[in-house]
Amino acid sequence: MRAHTVPLVAAALLSCGCAMIPRYSRPPAPVPDAWPVGAAATGGEAAPAAAEVGWREFFTDARLRSVIEMALADNRDLRVASLNAERVQALYRIQRGEMYPGIGVMASGEVYRLPENMAEGGDAEIVEQHSVHVGVASWEPDFFGRIRSLRASALEQYLATEQAHVAGRISLVAGTAGAWLVLAADLEGLRLARSTLETQRSTLDLIRASRDVGMTSDLDLSQAESQVEAARAAVVRLEGLVAVDRNALDLLVGAAVAEDLLPDGLGPVTVSRGVSPGLPSEVLLRRPDILLAEHRLKAANANIGAARAAFFPRVTLTAGAGTLSPELSDLFSSGTRTWTFAPSIVAPIFAGGALRANLKASRVEREIAVAEYEKAIQKAFAEVSDALTLRKALAAQREAEESLVRALEDTFRLSEARYRGGLDGYLGVLIAQRSLFAAQQALVGVRLAEQVNLVTLYKVLGGGA
C-alpha cells in the first residue's frame, strides 16, 4: 500500500462512524414564570441585570474592592477550583486525542555474519542492518461513535468545572463582602458601646459626688454602677466579636488584611445602583450553578451513546512501514519500504448482560442528572424569591428601628433632665438608657441585614463573576 493512502483510509473510516447519543432537549423549568407576589425589585425597569454589573461597579467602597481583589488572588478554595478546571481540561484533551491515529516511530539496528554460500563474492562478510518503522499504534476507528460519545462527555465535564469555578468566584466575592460588612457592623456596635460606657462613667462620677454630699441615695449609686458594668461587658463582648470577624476575613482573603483596608463602621449602602431581577427564565438559566448542572446532564446523556456503542464490535487497526538497509533490499529485491496492516476485531458476543446493565445504569444516571438540574433551578428560584421578599421587609424594619431610636433618644434626654432637676429618681434614666442602647444595637443589626441581603440578591441573580 502506498504511503499517501493511509490518511485516506483513516478519513474514510472516521467518516463512516455514527454517534448514538440521544437527542438532547433541555428539561422544562419546574418553577413559575414570575417571581412571587410581594417580591420587591431593587431598581426600576431601566435597571441593568445583575449579571451585567461587575462587582467593581456594584461595590463603591474602595477599601472593600481592594479586599475582594486580594481574595480573588489568594483564596485557596478558589485556587483549588481553578486547578480542578485545568485538570479536567487536560483529561478532555486526552480523550479527544483518541479520535485520531497515534503515529509511532521505532528505529533498530542489527549486525550479523553472512556465510560464504550466501555472499555474492563467495567470502563470508559482516553485514549491518538498520531499519526505521513508522506506523499507527493500536488505533480504533470510531465506527459507532463510542469514542466521540466519551469525548462529548469529557467536554461537558470540563465545561461543568468551568462553571464551578465561576460559581466559586461569585460566592467568594459575596462572601468577602459579607464578612467585611459583618466586621463593619461589629465595629459600629463597639463604637456605640464604648460611647455608652464613657457616658455611664461620667454619670457615675456625678452620682458618687452627689452621694458624698448627701444629695443622692446609695440606691442611685448602685444602679449607676450596675449600668457601667453592663456597658463594660458589652464592650468586651463586641471586642471579641471584632477579633473573630477579622480572623474570618483574613481566612477568606487568604492573607492578613491591612488596617487601612478595614471598615471604620457600618456606613451607607455600599452599591452604586440597583439591579433588576428580570424574569425567572432569564435569570435562572444564567446562573453558573444551573449551567453546571446542565453540563453534567449533557455528559450523562453522552454516556448513553457510549453505552449503546459498546454493543457493537470494536475494531483496532495497526499499520506500519519499515525501511530496510540497502544490503538486504538488494538481496531480497523487495524495495526499501514495506507496509503491514494488522486489524483486530473484538465482538461483545458473551457480554450482553453486562452491556445491558451498563446501558441501564447510564440511563439512570441521566435521570439523576435531570433531577439534580431541576433541583438546582428550584433552589435558585427560592433563593431569589427570598432575597427579593426580604428586601422590602428589611427596608420597612430599618425605618421603624430608626424611628424607635429617635424616640428613645428623646426619652433618655427628658429622663436625665428630670433626674437632674430632682423630679424623678435615677431608675427612669437607667431604663431609658438601657432601652436606647438596645435599640441602637438592633438598628445596626437591621442595617447589616439589609446590606447583606442586597449582596445576597446580587449574588443569587448571577452577578459577581
TILUM-466809 format. One line per 5 residues: their letters; for each residue y, x, z of C-alpha. Coordinates in nm, 4 decimals. Layout:
% TILUM-466809
A	Y,X,Z; ...
% end
This chain:
% TILUM-466809
MRAHT	0.0000,0.0000,0.0000; 0.3408,0.1310,-0.0868; 0.5886,0.2179,0.1865; 0.8516,-0.0328,0.0779; 0.6077,-0.3226,0.1008
VPLVA	0.5702,-0.3040,0.4811; 0.9153,-0.4516,0.5565; 0.8453,-0.7269,0.3020; 0.5187,-0.8119,0.4768; 0.6950,-0.8195,0.8125
AALLS	0.9646,-1.0514,0.6789; 0.7072,-1.2831,0.5275; 0.5093,-1.3020,0.8489; 0.8213,-1.3746,1.0506; 0.9424,-1.6443,0.8125
CGCAM	0.6186,-1.8396,0.8270; 0.6366,-1.8888,1.2032; 0.7322,-2.2199,1.3563; 0.8739,-2.2932,1.7000; 0.7062,-2.5532,1.9210
IPRYS	0.9901,-2.6031,2.1684; 1.0565,-2.9747,2.2321; 1.3915,-3.1013,2.1061; 1.6387,-3.0707,2.3931; 1.8632,-3.3586,2.4910
RPPAP	2.0916,-3.3474,2.7918; 1.9891,-3.5988,3.0608; 2.2499,-3.8669,3.1323; 2.4622,-3.8044,3.4400; 2.3323,-4.0172,3.7308
VPDAW	2.6844,-4.0854,3.8650; 2.9619,-4.3407,3.7939; 3.2119,-4.2852,3.5144; 3.5080,-4.2841,3.7549; 3.5885,-4.1467,4.0986
PVGAA	3.5602,-4.3851,4.3946; 3.8423,-4.6270,4.4664; 4.0826,-4.4682,4.7138; 4.0368,-4.1136,4.5920; 4.3847,-3.9687,4.5648
ATGGE	4.4852,-3.7328,4.2876; 4.6731,-3.4120,4.3736; 4.9067,-3.4264,4.0779; 5.0457,-3.6583,3.8185; 4.8948,-3.7432,3.4868
AAPAA	5.0542,-3.4306,3.3384; 4.8968,-3.2003,3.5979; 4.6521,-2.9499,3.4484; 4.2806,-2.9460,3.5165; 4.1687,-2.7124,3.7939
AEVGW	3.9642,-2.5009,3.5534; 4.2821,-2.4346,3.3541; 4.4719,-2.2996,3.6564; 4.3843,-1.9431,3.7502; 4.3618,-1.8602,4.1180
REFFT	4.6604,-1.6249,4.0860; 4.8686,-1.9268,3.9795; 4.7197,-2.1585,4.2384; 4.7839,-1.9364,4.5425; 5.1517,-1.8472,4.5709
DARLR	5.1410,-1.6173,4.8754; 5.1434,-1.2562,4.7502; 4.9518,-1.1349,5.0566; 4.6732,-1.3855,5.0017; 4.6472,-1.2914,4.6345
SVIEM	4.6089,-0.9258,4.7310; 4.3356,-1.0093,4.9816; 4.1470,-1.2140,4.7202; 4.1671,-0.9260,4.4723; 4.0181,-0.6949,4.7352
ALADN	3.7351,-0.9403,4.7985; 3.6528,-0.9703,4.4278; 3.6356,-0.5920,4.4054; 3.4416,-0.5099,4.7241; 3.2396,-0.8129,4.8350
RDLRV	2.8709,-0.7156,4.8476; 2.7287,-1.0613,4.7723; 2.9320,-1.0828,4.4532; 2.8213,-0.7320,4.3596; 2.4562,-0.8335,4.4010
ASLNA	2.5131,-1.1394,4.1794; 2.6677,-0.9181,3.9123; 2.3762,-0.6733,3.9259; 2.1284,-0.9605,3.9011; 2.3014,-1.0749,3.5832
ERVQA	2.2714,-0.7240,3.4382; 1.9030,-0.7088,3.5341; 1.8205,-1.0397,3.3649; 2.0189,-0.9341,3.0594; 1.8003,-0.6237,3.0326
LYRIQ	1.4858,-0.8379,3.0628; 1.6130,-1.0640,2.7860; 1.6651,-0.7646,2.5600; 1.3075,-0.6532,2.6285; 1.1766,-0.9997,2.5411
RGEMY	1.3916,-1.0105,2.2301; 1.2548,-0.6736,2.1168; 0.9023,-0.8147,2.0985; 1.0092,-1.0188,1.7951; 1.0240,-0.7086,1.5768
PGIGV	0.7695,-0.4407,1.4886; 0.7737,-0.1295,1.7001; 0.7742,0.1890,1.4947; 0.5762,0.4786,1.6370; 0.5751,0.8437,1.5257
MASGE	0.2982,1.0877,1.6168; 0.2609,1.4476,1.4978; -0.0551,1.6561,1.5281; -0.1780,1.9964,1.4213; -0.5260,2.1437,1.3689
VYRLP	-0.6644,2.4918,1.2915; -1.0263,2.5354,1.1742; -1.2520,2.7739,0.9760; -1.3619,2.6714,0.6236; -1.7166,2.8029,0.5358
ENMAE	-1.7886,3.0128,0.2237; -1.9677,2.7317,0.0395; -1.6629,2.5022,0.0709; -1.3897,2.7536,-0.0052; -1.2624,2.7913,-0.3582
GGDAE	-1.2897,3.1712,-0.3701; -1.6299,3.1849,-0.2065; -1.4904,3.3527,0.1022; -1.4508,3.1904,0.4407; -1.0941,3.1216,0.5409
IVEQH	-0.8828,2.9811,0.8295; -0.7091,2.6518,0.7445; -0.4139,2.4979,0.9307; -0.3623,2.1218,0.9006; -0.0517,1.9330,1.0155
SVHVG	-0.0087,1.5590,0.9977; 0.2595,1.3085,1.0884; 0.1659,0.9455,1.1491; 0.4303,0.6755,1.1250; 0.3360,0.3163,1.1853
VASWE	0.3612,-0.0149,1.3640; 0.2047,-0.0173,1.7082; 0.0382,-0.3473,1.8021; 0.2881,-0.5892,1.6505; 0.2241,-0.9583,1.6997
PDFFG	0.3635,-1.1709,1.4151; 0.5131,-1.4833,1.5709; 0.3282,-1.7410,1.3589; 0.3536,-2.0255,1.6093; 0.6768,-1.9403,1.7898
RIRSL	0.5253,-1.8156,2.1163; 0.7457,-1.5083,2.1338; 1.0523,-1.6992,2.0167; 0.9937,-1.9560,2.2891; 0.9693,-1.6843,2.5511
RASAL	1.2822,-1.5251,2.4094; 1.4690,-1.8576,2.4299; 1.3548,-1.8991,2.7900; 1.4679,-1.5470,2.8766; 1.8083,-1.6133,2.7175
EQYLA	1.8589,-1.9302,2.9214; 1.7585,-1.7476,3.2392; 2.0169,-1.4822,3.1610; 2.2851,-1.7451,3.0969; 2.1898,-1.9084,3.4275
TEQAH	2.2503,-1.5820,3.6142; 2.5851,-1.5512,3.4381; 2.6830,-1.8936,3.5698; 2.5560,-1.7959,3.9152; 2.7923,-1.5012,3.9017
VAGRI	3.0831,-1.7277,3.8037; 2.9937,-1.9696,4.0842; 2.9843,-1.6756,4.3233; 3.3338,-1.5712,4.2184; 3.4698,-1.9227,4.2702
SLVAG	3.3055,-1.9521,4.6121; 3.4361,-1.6103,4.7130; 3.7928,-1.6960,4.6090; 3.7817,-2.0240,4.8025; 3.6024,-1.8687,5.0995
TAGAW	3.8511,-1.5837,5.1267; 4.1442,-1.8245,5.1056; 3.9821,-2.0457,5.3699; 3.9224,-1.7530,5.6076; 4.2819,-1.6349,5.5575
LVLAA	4.4128,-1.9848,5.6352; 4.1961,-2.0166,5.9477; 4.3378,-1.6869,6.0714; 4.6882,-1.8136,5.9924; 4.6259,-2.1340,6.1890
DLEGL	4.4917,-1.9500,6.4933; 4.7871,-1.7100,6.4813; 5.0174,-2.0140,6.4719; 4.8339,-2.1632,6.7686; 4.8543,-1.8326,6.9553
RLARS	5.2284,-1.8178,6.8946; 5.2681,-2.1686,7.0391; 5.0501,-2.0821,7.3386; 5.2485,-1.7671,7.4153; 5.5763,-1.9572,7.3825
TLETQ	5.4458,-2.2250,7.6182; 5.3295,-1.9613,7.8654; 5.6728,-1.7981,7.8727; 5.8369,-2.1356,7.9303; 5.5950,-2.2169,8.2112
RSTLD	5.6540,-1.8829,8.3790; 6.0302,-1.9360,8.3706; 5.9844,-2.2828,8.5191; 5.7521,-2.1425,8.7876; 6.0092,-1.8827,8.8893
LIRAS	6.2727,-2.1530,8.9156; 6.0492,-2.3798,9.1261; 5.9474,-2.0936,9.3521; 6.3114,-2.0085,9.4156; 6.3880,-2.3750,9.4892
RDVGM	6.0947,-2.3991,9.7286; 6.2126,-2.0927,9.9168; 6.5430,-2.2655,9.9942; 6.3704,-2.5942,10.0774; 6.4755,-2.7859,9.7683
TSDLD	6.1237,-2.8209,9.6161; 5.7890,-2.9060,9.7718; 5.4745,-2.6955,9.7776; 5.3099,-2.9591,9.5601; 5.5576,-2.8938,9.2787
LSQAE	5.4974,-2.5212,9.3123; 5.1204,-2.5688,9.2982; 5.1450,-2.7898,8.9909; 5.3671,-2.5350,8.8152; 5.1212,-2.2566,8.8967
SQVEA	4.8311,-2.4575,8.7524; 5.0313,-2.5138,8.4352; 5.0921,-2.1404,8.3972; 4.7226,-2.0616,8.4410; 4.6274,-2.3272,8.1857
ARAAV	4.8703,-2.1776,7.9349; 4.7395,-1.8272,8.0066; 4.3812,-1.9433,7.9479; 4.4858,-2.0936,7.6140; 4.6441,-1.7629,7.5135
VRLEG	4.3284,-1.5674,7.5989; 4.1087,-1.8163,7.4110; 4.3228,-1.8008,7.0990; 4.3390,-1.4207,7.1127; 3.9587,-1.4204,7.0978
LVAVD	3.9592,-1.6603,6.8040; 4.2071,-1.4434,6.6153; 3.9860,-1.1382,6.6674; 3.6816,-1.3266,6.5375; 3.8825,-1.4573,6.2411
RNALD	3.9835,-1.1043,6.1473; 3.6234,-0.9872,6.1584; 3.5167,-1.2762,5.9357; 3.7920,-1.1994,5.6853; 3.7013,-0.8288,5.6784
LLVGA	3.3377,-0.9196,5.6132; 3.4282,-1.1430,5.3197; 3.6633,-0.8858,5.1717; 3.4179,-0.6005,5.2218; 3.6790,-0.3759,5.3863
AVAED	3.9353,-0.3848,5.6645; 4.2401,-0.5878,5.5632; 4.5680,-0.4077,5.6250; 4.8092,-0.5542,5.8776; 5.0783,-0.6153,5.6179
LLPDG	4.8387,-0.8422,5.4238; 4.7619,-1.0680,5.7207; 4.9415,-1.4029,5.7659; 5.2059,-1.4416,6.0357; 5.1384,-1.8112,6.0844
LGPVT	5.0461,-2.1262,5.9034; 5.3236,-2.1647,5.6513; 5.3834,-2.4387,5.3962; 5.1378,-2.5475,5.1302; 5.0020,-2.2406,4.9507
VSRGV	4.9835,-2.3766,4.5964; 5.2459,-2.3942,4.3290; 5.1443,-2.7204,4.1626; 4.8920,-2.9999,4.1762; 4.5746,-3.0277,3.9750
SPGLP	4.4351,-3.3321,3.8015; 4.0824,-3.4457,3.8926; 4.0241,-3.5763,3.5398; 3.7146,-3.7781,3.4591; 3.3734,-3.7061,3.6142
SEVLL	3.2232,-3.6430,3.2706; 3.4847,-3.3719,3.2085; 3.4758,-3.2053,3.5492; 3.1059,-3.2108,3.6293; 2.9914,-3.0539,3.3039
RRPDI	3.2381,-2.7711,3.3524; 3.1241,-2.6594,3.6964; 2.9194,-2.3363,3.6906; 2.6529,-2.4653,3.9284; 2.5807,-2.7559,3.6933
LLAEH	2.5817,-2.5266,3.3902; 2.3389,-2.3041,3.5804; 2.1045,-2.5971,3.6437; 2.1211,-2.6965,3.2771; 2.0358,-2.3448,3.1588
RLKAA	1.7333,-2.3486,3.3884; 1.6361,-2.6833,3.2409; 1.6599,-2.5378,2.8900; 1.4494,-2.2393,2.9996; 1.1799,-2.4739,3.1313
NANIG	1.1962,-2.6658,2.8036; 1.1427,-2.3422,2.6070; 0.8445,-2.2519,2.8251; 0.6730,-2.5672,2.6982; 0.6981,-2.4262,2.3472
AARAA	0.5308,-2.1054,2.4607; 0.2552,-2.3039,2.6339; 0.1951,-2.5080,2.3180; 0.1798,-2.1966,2.1012; -0.0837,-2.0470,2.3311
FFPRV	-0.3368,-2.2983,2.1896; -0.3273,-2.1191,1.8544; -0.4735,-1.7800,1.7634; -0.2669,-1.4693,1.8262; -0.2675,-1.2080,1.5503
TLTAG	-0.1959,-0.8444,1.6289; -0.1263,-0.6119,1.3372; -0.1320,-0.2339,1.3434; -0.0155,-0.0466,1.0333; 0.0323,0.3247,0.9860
AGTLS	0.0916,0.6035,0.7361; -0.0221,0.9661,0.7586; 0.0879,1.2816,0.5785; -0.1801,1.5474,0.5140; -0.1419,1.9193,0.4714
PELSD	-0.1334,2.0477,0.1107; -0.4713,2.2190,0.1521; -0.6628,1.9004,0.2337; -0.4601,1.6950,-0.0114; -0.5670,1.9189,-0.2993
LFSSG	-0.9221,1.9408,-0.1692; -0.9852,1.5679,-0.1457; -0.7430,1.4648,-0.4240; -0.6194,1.1726,-0.2202; -0.2481,1.2355,-0.2286
TRTWT	-0.0334,1.3277,0.0675; 0.0049,0.9758,0.2114; -0.2478,0.7259,0.3403; -0.1894,0.3710,0.4683; -0.4086,0.1830,0.7107
FAPSI	-0.3979,-0.1759,0.8416; -0.5868,-0.2885,1.1493; -0.5380,-0.6603,1.2141; -0.6973,-0.8302,1.5138; -0.7173,-1.1999,1.5976
VAPIF	-0.7577,-1.3485,1.9438; -0.8520,-1.7162,1.9336; -0.8437,-1.9205,2.2578; -1.1847,-2.0781,2.1942; -1.3137,-2.0933,2.5525
AGGAL	-0.9794,-2.1177,2.7359; -0.8868,-2.4765,2.6517; -0.8924,-2.5976,3.0126; -0.6681,-2.3198,3.1355; -0.4288,-2.3669,2.8459
RANLK	-0.4050,-2.7410,2.9051; -0.3356,-2.6770,3.2722; -0.0670,-2.4265,3.1764; 0.0945,-2.6782,2.9418; 0.0884,-2.9452,3.2107
ASRVE	0.2432,-2.7041,3.4605; 0.5195,-2.6233,3.2110; 0.5947,-2.9928,3.1642; 0.6037,-3.0491,3.5392; 0.8409,-2.7551,3.5735
REIAV	1.0698,-2.9194,3.3199; 1.0660,-3.2440,3.5176; 1.1525,-3.0468,3.8306; 1.4392,-2.8814,3.6415; 1.5618,-3.2253,3.5303
AEYEK	1.5607,-3.3473,3.8907; 1.7456,-3.0342,4.0063; 2.0022,-3.0790,3.7293; 2.0609,-3.4421,3.8279; 2.0818,-3.3436,4.1949
AIQKA	2.3438,-3.0788,4.1119; 2.5536,-3.3445,3.9355; 2.5234,-3.5886,4.2242; 2.6158,-3.3194,4.4759; 2.9190,-3.2176,4.2701
FAEVS	3.0309,-3.5803,4.2367; 3.0059,-3.6289,4.6133; 3.1994,-3.3068,4.6851; 3.4857,-3.4031,4.4549; 3.4936,-3.7614,4.5843
DALTL	3.5041,-3.6462,4.9472; 3.7796,-3.3951,4.8800; 3.9898,-3.6499,4.6919; 3.9454,-3.9142,4.9610; 4.0217,-3.6762,5.2483
RKALA	4.3351,-3.5566,5.0708; 4.5131,-3.8886,5.1234; 4.3796,-3.9350,5.4772; 4.4839,-3.5865,5.5872; 4.8346,-3.6304,5.4491
AQREA	4.8755,-3.9538,5.6468; 4.7325,-3.7907,5.9594; 4.9728,-3.4954,5.9294; 5.2699,-3.7309,5.9059; 5.1515,-3.9145,6.2167
EESLV	5.1000,-3.5898,6.4110; 5.4472,-3.4699,6.3129; 5.5985,-3.7940,6.4443; 5.3979,-3.7598,6.7662; 5.5197,-3.4050,6.8223
RALED	5.8823,-3.5111,6.7753; 5.8372,-3.7975,7.0220; 5.6713,-3.5755,7.2820; 5.9445,-3.3148,7.2447; 6.1966,-3.5823,7.3394
TFRLS	5.9748,-3.6963,7.6270; 5.9433,-3.3414,7.7622; 6.3176,-3.2812,7.7321; 6.4020,-3.6035,7.9177; 6.1367,-3.5463,8.1866
EARYR	6.2668,-3.1972,8.2525; 6.6249,-3.3247,8.2738; 6.5259,-3.5963,8.5240; 6.3393,-3.3412,8.7344; 6.6321,-3.1031,8.7396
GGLDG	6.8569,-3.3962,8.8340; 6.6325,-3.4823,9.1259; 6.5381,-3.8220,8.9858; 6.1641,-3.7557,8.9386; 5.9005,-3.5161,9.0673
YLGVL	5.7503,-3.2317,8.8694; 5.4395,-3.4339,8.7814; 5.6246,-3.6108,8.4974; 5.7277,-3.2737,8.3486; 5.3731,-3.1438,8.3844
IAQRS	5.2224,-3.4391,8.1970; 5.4867,-3.4280,7.9227; 5.4395,-3.0560,7.8612; 5.0608,-3.0788,7.8513; 5.0813,-3.3655,7.6026
LFAAQ	5.3305,-3.1777,7.3874; 5.1202,-2.8604,7.3757; 4.8075,-3.0592,7.2856; 4.9933,-3.2438,7.0092; 5.1337,-2.9175,6.8705
QALVG	4.7860,-2.7665,6.8567; 4.6498,-3.0820,6.6923; 4.9249,-3.0644,6.4300; 4.8275,-2.7070,6.3498; 4.4661,-2.8218,6.3101
VRLAE	4.5622,-3.1054,6.0747; 4.7844,-2.8786,5.8648; 4.4959,-2.6319,5.8408; 4.2531,-2.9076,5.7396; 4.4970,-3.0297,5.4751
QVNLV	4.5364,-2.6864,5.3181; 4.1654,-2.6052,5.3362; 4.0936,-2.9408,5.1745; 4.3302,-2.8534,4.8914; 4.1483,-2.5213,4.8401
TLYKV	3.8150,-2.7022,4.8515; 3.9327,-2.9559,4.5952; 4.0442,-2.6746,4.3658; 3.7006,-2.5166,4.4025; 3.4871,-2.8284,4.3509
LGGGA	3.6908,-2.9226,4.0434; 3.5825,-2.5945,3.8852; 3.8888,-2.3794,3.9499; 3.8996,-2.0234,4.0732; 3.6978,-1.8385,3.8117
% end
